[in-house]
Amino acid sequence: MINLDTLETLVAASLVLLLGRKLVSSSSLLRTYSIPEPVVGGLLVALLLFGLRSFSDVQVQFDNTLQGPLMLAFFATIGLNANLASLKAGGKTLALFLGVVVGLLILQDTIGIGMAKMMGLDPLIGLLGASISLSGGHGTGAAWGRVFSERHGLAAATEIAIACATFGLILGGLIGGPVAGFLVKRVKLPGAQAVPADHAPLSFEQPKAEQLITPQAFIEALALIAVSLSVGTLIANRLNGTAFELPTFVCVLFVGVVLSNGLSLLVGYKIFERAILLLGNVSLSLFLAMALMSLRLWDLASLALPVLLILAVQAAAMAAYAMFVTFRIMGKNYDAAVLAAGHCGFGLGATPTAIANMQAVTDRFGPSPLAFLVVPMVSAFFIDIANAIVIKLFLAMPIYS
């Protein structure tokens, strides 16, 4: 067993990002299908470690202490960049996209329960391989897994949920680019536009753009993120076990929204977006690298065949839904194609995967400010509330009959 401490794990994650960048830049296939750099580097390292464990019985254990804070920091930057006036302007599109997302939640749970019953499995296993762990991610999966174990007596529910969420994280990062590439061929690409030299990107759509910031602005941004993490975590702990319980990252994002808009309204303080974006993109990249390079692929390989079959069908359904529902309802244009890529990312994986998918697509085909306005708010905030309602509705149905 080789154990890497926190700093060594951080070094490994940085090297994974550099490896992913090198592979994408030197592979026309990866660029064609817009596979995100952290996904490429992280999966390759995970596969190498899987082979190392299988053939030499050597294991590498990472210290993922920083993984949680990096994820929360990313969501804090989403909240801090959420201008309520901008959200109001995109309200109609946001509401429409939320409706599309709810449709997928219902479809995923219907598929999961239906396939579980066809194969003679407990319908609760079908729910774990549906919106709970796919659209919900690891946090939601672990929470509901505990509920299914304690209240419904389902053995190994948490382990099944975590494995399903991990499987979804992989596929979410792999299918988003190809789906968008397929759809982009059917739309008119955004034309080249002159960009002022002092223009700063307004969202996460330009992760490779140079950010001109000062040490003071960096420190201020770091302080705002730290406050969002501290207060958001405190709120999440207070809500834990109540009817209003929410994942920690949702509370952190909400605090970021209140903090940025409150300071602007009360004292006229304007968030320095360049520093926030820089820290957000760094947190996103490092989080994805750590999450993917530390995947326990042997746990996925040990999943029962029926569960793997459910997940394979869910992945195919996600791709089809993105192409024939998300893309069409959202306008059948370039923005809709980028939204479809993002939907694949968080419909199977998580918000960071969705952002990485869209960054890979827009880096190749052009910007989509609308997609980067709508997807983070829906996937990081509204979806958890909608998913909780949908799950409870399915649990109230006579699914055992």
N, C-alpha and C positions, 0 to 999 in steps of 0.2 A: 504494500500500500504506500503510495506516494502522496503525502498531504501538503498542499500548497496553502500558505497563510493568506491573509487579506491582501497584502501588497503584492505577493507573487501571483495571486489570482487576478489582480488588476493589471499587472504586466501581461499575463496570458491573454486577457480580454483585449488589451490594446494590440497585441500581436495578431490576434484573430481578426480584428478589424483591418489591419494592414494586409493580411493575407487575403481577406475577402475583396478588398479594393484591387489588389494585384490580379487576382483571378478574373474578376469582372472586366477589368480594363484589357486583359489579354485574351478574353474569350468572346467571340462574336455571338455565340449561342446564348450565353448568359445575358449579354446586353440586349439581344433580340427579344428575349422573354422577360426582361426587366426584373431579374431576380435581385433582391436587395443584398448589398455587400455583407452585412452582419449575418444574414441567413446562409450565404455561401460559405463564409469562413467558419461560422459556428457549426454548421452541419458537417463540414469536412473534418473538423477536429473531433466532433462527437463520434463520427464513424471510425476515425483512427483509434480513438480510445476504446471503442467497442471491439475493434479487431485486436487491440493490445490485450484487452481483458480476456477475449475468447481464446487466443492462441498462446499467450504467455502467462496468463493468470496474474498480470500486473494491473493494478487499479490506480487511477489518479483521482484524488478527492480534492475538490475546490472548496475554498471558504467563501460562501456566498453572502457574507455579512453585508456587503455593499449593494447587493442586488435589489433588495427591498427599498432602501433609501433612494437608489438611482431611479427606480420605477416611480416612486412617489414624487421625486423631484421633477420628473418629466410631466406628470399630471399637474403639478403645481404650476409649471410654466404654461401649460394649456390654459389653466384658469386665469393666470396673470395676464395672458394675452387676449382674454375674452372680453372684448369691448361690447357692452350691452347695446349700444347704438348700432353696431355692425350686426349683432345677432338679430336685432329687431328688423333690420333691412333684409336679412336673409330668412326671416321667420317663416314665410310660406314654403320655401324650399326645405327648410329644416323640418317643418311639420310633415311635409310630403315624404321626406326620406325616413322620418321616424315611423310613418305608417308602413313603408316598405320593409323596414327592419322588423316591426312587429309581425308582419306577414311571414317572414323567415322564421321567427321564433315559433310560431304556431306550426309551420311546416316541419321544422326540426323535431319538435316533440311528437307530432303525429307520426313521422317516420320512425322515430326511436321506439315509441310504444308499439306501433304496428309490427315492426320487425321483431321486437322482443317476444310478442305474443305468438307470432308465426313460428318462431324457433323454440317455443316452450320455455322462455326465460321469464323471470319476474319483470313485470312492466316497469318497475322502478329502475332496473338496469338500463332499459331503453331510455328513460328520462335522463339518466346520468350520461348516456352517450348522445345526448341531444342538446337543447339550449342551455342546460345547467352547466356543462363543462365546455361546450364549444363557444356559443355566444357569451357565456358567463365567464369562462376562463378558470384559472387555477383557484382563485379566491372563492368564487361562487361555488365551484365544484367541491372544494374542501368543506365549505359550510354546509351545503346540502348533503354531502356524503355523511357528515356527522349526524345530521338529522335522520337520514334514512337508516343509519346503524342503530341509533339510540331509540327512535320511536317506531321504526318499522322492522327492526331485526334483520336488516340486510347485511350479510357478512361482507367485509372488505369493501364497503361502499366508498369510503374515502380514497382507497387505493385505486379503485376503478375510475373514479372521477378524475383524479390527478393524472392517471395514465391517458385517459381520453383527452383531457385538456392539453397534455403534452403532444399527443398525436395531432390534435387540431392546430397547435402552434406551428408545427412543421408544415403541414399542408397549407395553412393560411398564408405562409410566406412563399410558398411555391406556386400556387395557382393564380394569385392575384395578377402578377405580371403577364402571364400567357393569356388570361381572360381579357385584360385591358388591351393587349396587343391585337387580339382577335377583333375587339370592338372598335379600336382606333382606325382600323382599315376601312371601316364603314362610315366614318365621320370626317368632317373638314377640320383639319388641325388649326390651332390658333396661329395667326400670322406673326411674323417677327415684328417686334415693336421696339422703338428706341427707348432705352432706360436711362434716366438721368444718372450722372456719375455718383451723386450723393444719395441715390435712392437705396433704401434698405428693404429687404423682403418683409412682407407683412405677416408671414406665417411660416410654418415649417416646410414650405414647398421648395425652398432653395437651401438645402443643408450644406452645400459646398460654397455658398457665396461668402465673400470676405466680409467680416463684420468689424467695422471701425468703432472701437469702444475704448473707454478710459478705465484706469484702475478704480476710480471712484464709482463709475457706473457699474463695474463688475461687482464691487463690494455691495452696493445697494441692491443689485439683482440677487446676489447670494443671500442677503439678509431677508429679502421678501420671500424667497423660496424656503428659507429656514423657518420663518414665521408660519408659512402655509403648512409646512410639514408638522410643526409642533402643535399648532392649534387644531389642524385637521385630525391628527392622531388622537388628541385629547377628546375631541368631539366623538370620534368613532368609538373610543373606549367607553364613553358615557352612554352611547346609544346601544352598545353591545347587549344583547339579550332582551331588548325592548321591541315593540312593534315597529319602531322606526329605524331598526338596525340597517346600516349601510356599509359597504366595503370602505376600508380606510382611504383608498385612492379617490373615491367619490367625495368624501368629506374634505380631503386635501384640495381637490380641484375646486370645490365650492368655496372654500376659504380664499383661494387665489382670486376667484371672480369677485367676491365681496371686497377683498383687500384692494385690488387694483381700481375697481370702479368707485369704491368708497373714498379712497384717498383722492381720486380725481374730482369727485363731487364735493368733498368737504374742504380740502385744502388746495385743490388745483394741482396736485402732484401728478405728473405724467410718467407712466412707466417707460423706462428706456428699453424699447423693444429689442434692440440689437443685442444687448447683454442677455436678456431673457432667452432670446432665440438661440444664442450661442450655447448657453448652459443647458437649454432644453435638448438641443441636438446632440450634445456630448453625452448627456444622461441617457437619451434614447439609444444611441449607438452602443454604449458600454453595457446597458441593461440587456439589450438583445444578444450581444456577444456572450455575456455571462450565462444568460438563460439557455442559449442554444449549445454552447460548448460543454455545458455541464449536464446535458440531457442524458438520462440513463436509458439508452436505447435497448438495453437488455430487458428492462421492464416492459417496454412496448412489445418486444419480441415474445414475451411470455403471456401477453394478453390472450384470452380464450378466443378461438376462431370466430364464434358468433359475434363477439364485441367488435373485433376487427372488421367483420363484414358490415356491421351497423355503421361504423365510422367511415368505411369506404363509400357506402351509399350516401352518407351525409356529405362527404366531400364532393361527390358527383352532383348531388342536389344543390349544393352551394354554388358550384360553377354554373349550372343551368339557370338557377334563380337569378344570379348576378347578370347573366347575359340576356335572359328573356323577360325578366321582371324589373330588376333594379335599373338596368340600362334603358329600357323602354319607358318606364313610368317617369324617370328623372329627365327625360327629354330627348333621348337618342342623339346626343351631341358629345363633344369632347369631354365636357365636365361630367356628363353621365358615365362615360367610360372610366374616368378616374375615380368617380364615386363607386363604381362597380368593383374596381381593384381594391379600394379601401374596405368595401363591404366584405369581400372575400377574406381580408386580413382579420377583421374583428368578428366576422360571422363564424369563423373556425378557430381563431386564435385570440388576439387581444389588440387593444388600441395601438400599442407600439408597432405591432406587425402591420396594422392598417396604414399607419403613417409611413413606415418604411416602404410598403408597396407603392403608395402614391408618390413618394419621393423618387423611387426608381423609374416610375412611368413618366413623371413630369420632367425629370432630368433628361429623358430621351426625346420626348415629344413636345414639351412646352408647358408653361404654367397653367394652373387651374386654381385660382384663389377661392372660388366658390366651394370646391371640394374640401380644401383645407380649413374653411370656415365651418362647414356643416359636419363633417365626419368626426372631428375630435369631440364636439359637444354631444353628439348623439351616442357615439360609441363609448365615451368615458363617463357619461352622466345619465342620460335618459334611458339607455338600454337596460341598466341594472334595475331601475324602477319598473320598466315595462316587463322585463324578464321575470321578476318576482311575482308580478300579477299573473302572467301567463302560466308559470309553473304551478301556482296555487290553484288556478282554475283547472288545470289538468289533474292535479291531485284530488280535487273535489269530484271529478268525474268517476263513474263506475268502471274504471279501467281494468278491474280484476274480473269483470263478468264475461 
